[in-house]
Amino acid sequence: KYYSIAFSDAVNSACCFWGAKVAWEKGRPEVAFGIGLVAVASAVGTLRFGLAPKLFARLNNILAHFGGLLGTPLIGIGFARSRGLLDFNGNNEFPYLIEGTMAFFSIFSLLTPESFKETYRIFLNISSFGLMLYAEGIENQMALASVITFISAGLIIGPDRHRYILGVRRENLFHYFLGLSMLMFGQALPA
């Protein structure tokens, strides 16, 4: 059991649930669902690392996989739709076609080599946050800060359980930064 990881996952989960609530209240169900996927994954992570590692490990891994491959793009799509992007000639179903395609590839990626999964994840993150920043521009400083916080969590800190930064597990810092970024995404959405 890793109680410090359970705690950081619980903080991550609380931040994500709050960010999802804020996004929902602002009328952005895509963003709320995307952040909510990460919230559920981290809630199961809290159970995994705090109570029963073997019982919850597989479920936590699957949910984290979908949180990364579906949650992030849903956030980007939600921001784009809030600014009127992805509304092709009034076709409101188009974003759901994109989301359905992403869901298919997320499920497909479970059956593929790790190199494909990582390449797909990088592509999704770059395109999702590029779309979000294109929609918001740098005028929305909270959106920009949330993207920087998210990227810092993944690229600079990383979820390495056995390495430390200033005596703190990288995985714990990753959870704190991820939760903070999801909270900020909810706050950054235009009302």
Solvent accessible surface area in square Angstrom, and as a share of the most:
residue,aa,sasa,rsa
1,K,132,0.56
2,Y,72,0.27
3,Y,143,0.54
4,S,53,0.34
5,I,0,0.00
6,A,10,0.08
7,F,128,0.53
8,S,0,0.00
9,D,6,0.03
10,A,40,0.31
11,V,48,0.28
12,N,3,0.01
13,S,9,0.06
14,A,63,0.49
15,C,28,0.17
16,C,0,0.00
17,F,99,0.41
18,W,129,0.45
19,G,0,0.00
20,A,13,0.10
21,K,87,0.37
22,V,14,0.08
23,A,0,0.00
24,W,166,0.58
25,E,115,0.51
26,K,59,0.25
27,G,46,0.44
28,R,42,0.15
29,P,56,0.35
30,E,7,0.03
31,V,0,0.00
32,A,9,0.07
33,F,121,0.50
34,G,0,0.00
35,I,0,0.00
36,G,15,0.15
37,L,28,0.14
38,V,13,0.08
39,A,0,0.00
40,V,65,0.37
41,A,7,0.05
42,S,5,0.03
43,A,34,0.26
44,V,15,0.09
45,G,0,0.00
46,T,36,0.21
47,L,67,0.34
48,R,34,0.13
49,F,10,0.04
50,G,14,0.13
51,L,114,0.57
52,A,28,0.22
53,P,47,0.29
54,K,195,0.83
55,L,133,0.66
56,F,44,0.18
57,A,25,0.19
58,R,182,0.66
59,L,83,0.42
60,N,14,0.07
61,N,84,0.43
62,I,53,0.27
63,L,35,0.17
64,A,53,0.41
65,H,18,0.08
66,F,35,0.15
67,G,3,0.03
68,G,22,0.22
69,L,0,0.00
70,L,24,0.12
71,G,0,0.00
72,T,4,0.02
73,P,3,0.02
74,L,9,0.04
75,I,0,0.00
76,G,0,0.00
77,I,7,0.04
78,G,0,0.00
79,F,0,0.00
80,A,0,0.00
81,R,50,0.18
82,S,32,0.20
83,R,120,0.44
84,G,50,0.48
85,L,54,0.27
86,L,28,0.14
87,D,73,0.38
88,F,104,0.43
89,N,161,0.82
90,G,53,0.51
91,N,64,0.33
92,N,83,0.43
93,E,121,0.54
94,F,61,0.25
95,P,1,0.01
96,Y,112,0.42
97,L,119,0.59
98,I,49,0.25
99,E,24,0.11
100,G,41,0.40
101,T,64,0.37
102,M,16,0.07
103,A,32,0.25
104,F,125,0.52
105,F,77,0.32
106,S,0,0.00
107,I,99,0.50
108,F,87,0.36
109,S,0,0.00
110,L,70,0.35
111,L,150,0.75
112,T,22,0.13
113,P,94,0.59
114,E,114,0.51
115,S,80,0.51
116,F,71,0.30
117,K,33,0.14
118,E,80,0.36
119,T,90,0.53
120,Y,24,0.09
121,R,60,0.22
122,I,89,0.45
123,F,127,0.53
124,L,9,0.04
125,N,33,0.17
126,I,123,0.62
127,S,47,0.30
128,S,6,0.04
129,F,9,0.04
130,G,39,0.38
131,L,50,0.25
132,M,0,0.00
133,L,48,0.24
134,Y,163,0.62
135,A,16,0.12
136,E,10,0.05
137,G,21,0.20
138,I,125,0.63
139,E,143,0.64
140,N,27,0.14
141,Q,138,0.61
142,M,83,0.37
143,A,0,0.00
144,L,53,0.26
145,A,38,0.30
146,S,0,0.00
147,V,4,0.02
148,I,100,0.51
149,T,18,0.10
150,F,29,0.12
151,I,72,0.37
152,S,18,0.12
153,A,1,0.00
154,G,38,0.36
155,L,148,0.73
156,I,123,0.62
157,I,14,0.07
158,G,12,0.12
159,P,80,0.50
160,D,51,0.26
161,R,62,0.23
162,H,128,0.57
163,R,136,0.50
164,Y,117,0.44
165,I,53,0.27
166,L,179,0.89
167,G,67,0.64
168,V,58,0.33
169,R,46,0.17
170,R,39,0.14
171,E,12,0.05
172,N,10,0.05
173,L,36,0.18
174,F,39,0.16
175,H,15,0.06
176,Y,71,0.27
177,F,72,0.30
178,L,20,0.10
179,G,0,0.00
180,L,82,0.41
181,S,0,0.00
182,M,1,0.00
183,L,46,0.23
184,M,27,0.12
185,F,0,0.00
186,G,0,0.00
187,Q,83,0.37
188,A,8,0.06
189,L,4,0.02
190,P,33,0.21
191,A,126,0.98
